Structure formats: C-alpha cells, structure tokens
Amino acid sequence: MSKTTISWYKYAAPANFYPLAGKMVPWFAIASALIFIVGLYISFFVAPTDFQQGNSYRIIFIHVPAAWMGMFLYVLLAIYAGIGWAFNARLASMMATAIAPTGAIFTFISLVTGSLWGRPAWGVWWVWDARLTSTLILMFLYIGFISLQSSIEDPRRADRAGAVLALVGVINVPIIYFSVQWWNSLHQGATITAKSFKMAPSMLAAMLILLAACWIYSIAVVLARVRCIIREREREAPWLAEAV
Amino acid sequence: MSALAHTQVRPNDQIMHWSSFSEFFSMGGYALYVWGSYGVTFLLLGAEVLMLLKRKRSVSQRPTRPD
C-alpha cells in the first residue's frame, strides 16, 4: 500500500474501527462544546430582536437545527441499516443502532421546542396539522426501531428487522419536508431555500452555527455509542482483548 | 399565512439589545418559552452524555475473552 492512499474498507472491520473511533470522540466532543458556546452567544447577544415576534423567535435557533437533525439522522440510519442488510456489513448495522437514540432525542427536542414556540406564536401548544403530525410519526419510527431491535435476541436478526422498518419509514422524511407545501399548515414555510433566506444574516449565522454544533455533537455521541455496541456484541472476539 | 415567515430587523436596531440582566432573563415576556426550549434541549443532551458515560463504564468492566 502506498503512503498516500487510505484503505477505507479497512475501517469497515470493527477491529480497526474501534480504536479509530476512540481517538475521534474527544476531538468531536470538544469541538461541539466550543461551537455550541459560539452559537449560543450569537443567538442571544448578536442576533437582534424580531420586530413581529419579539424575543420568542429565539427558539428558532434550536428548534430548526433539532428538526433538521431528526430528519438527517433518520436518513443516515436508514442508509446504514440498508448497507448492513444488503452487504452483510455488521459495523454498518451497528452504526444504525447507534444513531437511533440521538435521532429520537433531536426529534423530541424539535417537538417540545415547537410546542413552546407554537403557544406564543399561534396560541396553541399543538395542532394536528401535516408538519407536526409527520414529525410525531418520525418520533414513533425511532421508538419503533429501538424497541423492535431490543426485543430480538439474535443481533443479526435484530439488524435485519430494524433495516426493514427503517427503509419503509424513510418515506416519511420527504413527507415532513414537503408537508408545508402540500397541505395547508399553520407551520411556516421554509425559512431557508436554495435561492434565498428570509432572515437577518446574524440570525442565519446563529442557526447554522448551532446546526454545525448539533452535527458534531451527534458524531461524538454516535461514535462513543457504537464503541459500546461493538464491545457488547464482539466480546468474544480475540482482537478486543488486545484493543482494550 | 403564518406570522413566522417574515423575520426582519428594524433598521435602527442595535447590536446589543439588553440593558440589564433582568431584561435579558425576562426575554420580553417570553422567558418560559425561550428558557424552557433551551433548558429542555441541554437537559436532554446532558442526560444522553451521562447515560453514555455510564454505559461505557459498565461495558469496560466486562471481561473480554483472553486469547
């Protein structure tokens, strides 16, 4: 192997991935903490007060990143679960299992912060409209995936069952995304599209920086969790005795 | 048409808009909603990190197969 090429397939093996992930976790954890601090500072001290909604709009800085993370992570979970199923790659299946709790938490955060914003903005905590209902379904998909997998004893069978659920459920993600266009909704349309953004630059900066913080946080916790899963599932493997 | 679509700034808005701590904490009357949102968020993320650390500890106490 030449010096400049990296053999990516090498890291599909848990024995090689385990120590690599262990080295990456602290860096992502520290980076996410620092980026959270910067993002929160801009959210509260740089971004101006909105002239229509006053300061209640500041919920957007955490609500939108959390909602995006819930959707992104579900797609990522489905991709990993699909790869694990199609190519019999057990590390990919373990990644799907490791992503699920974090995705569920972000989806739950988006529902709670949305509710806390809906009350002052719309006068209600909750409405059964398309955007909110499809996000609630996303939450149930995560919970369904987690409980289905934990109810099956044999890990590879649990991986396959989870993959079927994850891949069927992925249809819900575009439904969430386009729900505000397809149906009449109390929920506002997209604030940011490819062509424009309807907010002050410092507001956009706060939102995107907190999105980056959430992404890097997710990488840190998912890698830390997949290491636990590897140790739980591969405890019979000879390499593990050497690696730890 | 939703009220949330037009997030705008008045031209004379200043960068630093809090004249006191109490004004900052009251969030223009939206303290419950704003601090509630951020509180729930960081409580849940903190809980996730704590549970992971606990899981990591319990996993590393398990014996591996000596070879």
Interface residues (C-beta under 8 A of the other chain):
Chain A: L40 F44 F45 V46 P48 T49 D50 F51 Q52 Q53 G54 N55 S56 Y57 R58 I59 I60 I62 H63 A66 P101 T102 I105 F108 I109 V112 T113 L116 W117 R119 P120 A121 W122 S185 L186 H187 Q188 G189 T191 K198 M199 A200 M203 Y217 V221 A224 R225 R227 C228 R231 E232 R235 E236 A237 P238 L240 A241 E242 V244
Chain B: S2 A3 L4 A5 H6 T7 Q8 V9 R10 D13 Q14 I15 M16 H17 W18 F24 M27 G28 G29 Y30 L32 Y33 V34 G36 S37 Y38 V40 T41 L44 L45 E48 V49 L52 R55 K56 V59 S60 R62 T64 R65 P66 D67
